[in-house]
Amino acid sequence: MPQSSIFRWKDGTGWLVLAGGGEFSSDEAAEIDSNVLLKTVSHGSMAYLWSAGDIETGDAFLEYVRDLGGRTGYLLDVLSEKDDDSMKQLGEAGIIVLGDGPQSERLHNALTGPVLTAIDNAHKNGATIYVRGEMVMSLAGWMPTIGANLKPGIGWLDNALVMAPYTDEQSERMKSWLKDVIPDSYGIGIGEGAALALSPDGDVEIWGKKAVTVLLGQNLSPT
């Protein structure tokens, strides 16, 4: 895993971009999306996994990216399209967007088996994995659940608890978890219009708004 300070993330030759969500037509979102397009090394198409939301939002996002001068893209519902051809196409994508929306729990549950393998293969071949809004929490080591509890996430951002979209009002809850539940971990809060971008070479960058908060668990040293 690449590492920078306390950050350790999934091996691959592409970027991992975790964005707090919000309107994708805003100036901050345009900066994030432009960086995704500029820094992606793979020339494959963009796959938008829309299962967390509605198909109209997915279509609007792909049209918006085309207007930015981006690449062609397609929508994929990994809840129902898991055949070999769909997974092969996903594994060859250049940018994979895990879309935001009200069905994030369903999409999280679908990121197993052949779907996660295809995403991993694409990332190893240079694809940028671009995660927006609540879906960001799925890729962390720990993720919040309904009822203010925690459960293990997919673990692409090792030993981290991520909350998105993050607001100052959530800081006390995150501090409580880092003190009483996961004191050996750390927390990242990503606000709307902000993104934490992790390169395959170990670089950590903030794109869009500078609204990324890092809190250490009780047992972690500030150094």
N, C-alpha and C positions, 0 to 999 in steps of 0.2 A: 504493500500500500504506500502511495506517496504520503509524505508527512511534512508539515510545517508547523512548528511549535506544538500545540496540543491537537491540531487538526490531522487526522489520518483518514484517507478516503480510498475508494475502490480503484484498483489498478485498471488501466486502460490507456489508449493512445488519444482519446478525445477528452473534452472538457466535461465537467459536471457542474451545472448551473442551477442553483436553488433560488427561486424568486418568490417574494412574498405575495405576488398576485396583484390584483387591482385591474383597472381599465387598461387594456393593451393599446389604447390609442393615446395615452398620456406621453408627455415628453420623456419621463423617466423610463417608461416601458420601451419606448422607441430606442433609447440608448442601449438598454439591455438586449433587445432583439437584434439591433444592428451589430452589437459585439458578438452575439451568438453566430450570426451569419458570417461575420468577418473572420472569426477565430476558428471556425469548424474546419478541420483538415480533410474530412471525408467529403466526396462529391456526390454522395447518394442523395436521394430525395428526402423530404421531411415527412415523417409519420406522426400524426396527431392522434393520440389515444384519447378519444372523447368520452369514454365510458363514465367519467366522473360527472359529466354535465350533459348539455343538450347538443344535438348535432348542428343546430343553427350557429351556436357560439363557435364550434369547431370550424365550420365553413367560413365564418367571418374572420377568424384568426388566420386561416390560410390565405384568404384574399388580402388581408392586411399585410402579411409577410411578402406576398407577391408585389404589392405596391411599394414595399421597401427595397425592391430590387432583389428579392430573395429567390430561392429555388422553388420548383414545383413540389407539391405535397399532396397527401391523401389522408383521409380519415380511416381509422381502424378501431373497431369495437372488440377489444380482446376478451370481453365477456362471452361473445358468441362466435368470433372468428379466430379459431385456434387450429385450423387445418394446416397441413405442412406447407402449402404454398404461401399462406398468409405469414407464417412464422419465418419462412425463408426470406420473404420480402422485408419483413421487419428487421431481420438480422443484417440486411444489406442497406438499411437506411443511413443517411448521413446526419440527420438530426431527428431525435425522438422527443416529442413533447408529451409529457404527462399532464393532461389538461386539468384545470381547476373545475370545481362545480359541486353540486349538492350530493353527488354519489361517490364521494372520495373513498368511503369505506368499502364500497363494492369494487372499485378499481384497485384499491390496495389488496383486497383478497384475490384478485385475478392475477396479481404479479407473482406467480409461482410457476414451477414447471417449465414448459416450453416457452411461455411468454417471457419469463425472467431470463432464461437461457438466450433467447433471441436478442433481448436488449443488451445483455452482457456481451454477446458476440459482436454486435454493432459497435459498442463502446470500445472494445478491444481493437476494432478495425478503424478507429478514428471518429466515430460518431459522437456528437455532443448530446448528452442527456440533459434536457431542459425541463425542469419540474416547476410547476406554478401553483401558488396558493397552498391549500391544505394538503395537497399531495406531497409537498416537500417533507412533511412529517413522517411519511411512510419510509423514506430512504434512510432515516437516522437509526442509531442503535436503539433508541427508546422513543416511543411516541405516545402522546396522550390518548385516552379513550373516553368514551362517554362515562360520566360519573367521576371525572377528575382523577382517574387512575392512570397507570402507565402499563404498557406492554412492549415487548421487543419489536423493533422495526426490522426492515430488511437488512440494515447494517452497512449500507454503502458509505455512511459517514460514521466511522467507528467510535463507539463510546460516547456519542453525543445525543442529547435531547434537543430536538428542533421544534420550535413553535412558529407557525406562519398561518395567516398574516398576524404579526405580533404587534401588540400595543403596550404602553407603559402599565396599563391596568393588569396585565398578566404577569408582571415581574414578581409579585409576591408568591404567586402559585409556583412559578418556576424555581424561586429561591427555596421554597418549602420542599419541593421534590429533591433538589440538589443537596439539601441538608439532611433530610430524614429518610429518603427512599434510595437515591442513587448518589451517595456522597463522593464516589470515585469517578463520577462522570462530569460533564460540563454541558451547559445549555447555550443554544443559539436562538435568538429571536430575530426574525426577518420581517420587517415591516412592508406594507404595500409600496410598490414602486422601487423596491430595493432587491438586490440579488447578491448572493455569495457565489463567486465563481472560482472553481478549483481546477487547475490545469494538470495535465498528465506529468508535468515536470516539477510539480511541487509548489507552484505559485498560488497564492491566495489573494483574490481581488474582490473589491466591492464595486458593483455597477449600479447605475441609477441613483436613487436617494442613498445617502449615507445612514441608513436606518437599520443597521445590523448590530445587535447587542450580544455580547458574550459574557456569560456568568460561569464561574468555577464552582464545582462541587466542594463541599466542606473539607474533603480530604485532599484536594489538589492545591499545590503551592502556587501563589501568584507569579512565581518566576518560571 
